[in-house]
Amino acid sequence: MVRCLLSAALLCVAVPAIAQPMQATPPEPPCLRQINIYNFKLVPGNRSLIVIDRARRRYRLNFIGQCYNIQYQFGLRFKTFGVGGLSCVAKGDSVLLHDPVGPGQCIIRDIQYQTPAMDRADAAAAAAAKSR
């Protein structure tokens, strides 16, 4: 009898705690590490770049201005002010391009996670540019 009462009391305490909605924790800021870069994809308009890391997370690097001739690059280099390959690519760092005319450099304005909504917007922008 005592066990039943004790179990019922524990259940009454545990059920409201489980039923409360979990509070959403703010997502951690994006941290793209140079050592983990796997691939990249261009965004129409040459103002952004999607970089994929080894864990298949996608990051969107937005540039301060238009990054000329980035669509002709086979590989990219990053110039960061962090120490070592484990530091995060941050605002103010740059993407270096191999350009025969002169040094190509695109300065990063901000970094964010690439979302499906951004993918749809990029696809719509590419379709609009093709139809012109």
N, C-alpha and C positions, 0 to 999 in steps of 0.2 A: 504494500500500500504506500509506504514511504517512497519507494522507487518511482511509482507512478506519479505521485505528487511532485517529486523532484524533477522528473522528466517533463511534466506539464509546465512547470515553472520555467525551466530552461527554454522550452519551446516558445513560451510567451515572450521571453526576452529576445530570443534569436530571430523570430519572424519579422518584427518591425525593423530590425537592423538590416536584414537581407532585402526587405521590400523597399527601403529607401533608394532612390536613384543614385547611381554613382556619379560623383562630380567629375566633370571633364577636366583633365589636367591640360594645361596649355602645352602644345607641341614644342619639343625642343627646337632651338634655332638650327637651321641647316648647317651642317659641317661637312663640306666636301674636302677630303684630304687628297693631296696630289698623288700620294702613293697608291690610292685606291681607284684612280680614274681608269675606266675600262673602255668607254666609247663616247662619241659625241654626235650630235645631230643638229643640223642648222634649222633656224626658224626663219620663215620668209620675212624680208625686210632688213635683214642683217643687223638688227638691234639687240638680238638675244641669241643665246646658244643653250642647247640642252645637253647636259653632261650626265653620263650614266656611270655609276661606280660599280665595284665588284659585287656589291650586295644587291644590285639592280635597282637601287634608289635613283630617282631622276631629279636633277637639280636644274633650275633655270638661272642662267647668268645673264643679267640685263646690263647692257653697256651704256656708258654716258652718252655716246652719240652713235652714229651709224658706223659699223665696222666694215670698211671697204675691203674687197677681195677675200673675205673669209670663205666664200663659197668655193674657192679654188684650192683650198688647203687640204692636204691629205693627213696631216698631223698638226697638232697644236702644242705649244709650250706655255707654261704658266710662270709668271714672275710674281712671287709672293714675298712679303716682308716677314713671314713667319720663319721660325728656325726649324729646319729638317722637313722630312716628308710627312710627318704626322700633324703638322699645323694645318689649320683650316684655311681654305681659300676665302678671302674676305673682301669687303668693300675697299676699293682703292688698289687692289692687286690688278694685274693685267694679263691678257692673253697675247702672246707674241706670235706673229705670223712670219713666215718666210716670204719676203717680198723682194724681188730683184731690184726694184727702184730705190727702196730705202727700208728702214726698219718699220715693220707694221706692228702697231701696238693698239690694243683695244682695252680701255680701262673699265673695270667692273663697277657698276653703280650699286647693284645689290644682288643678293643670292636668295632664292626661294625654292621650295619644293615644287616640282612640276605636277600639276593636278589634271584630272580628266577634263575639267572645265577649260583649262588652258589649252589642252590638246584640241578640243572642239573649236576654240577660237582660232588657233593656228591653222587648222584645216579649212575653216571658213575663209580666212585671210588668203590662204594659198589658192583656193578655188576662185576667189574674187580677182586675184592677180592674174590667174590663167585666163579668165574670161575677158579680160581687157584687150 
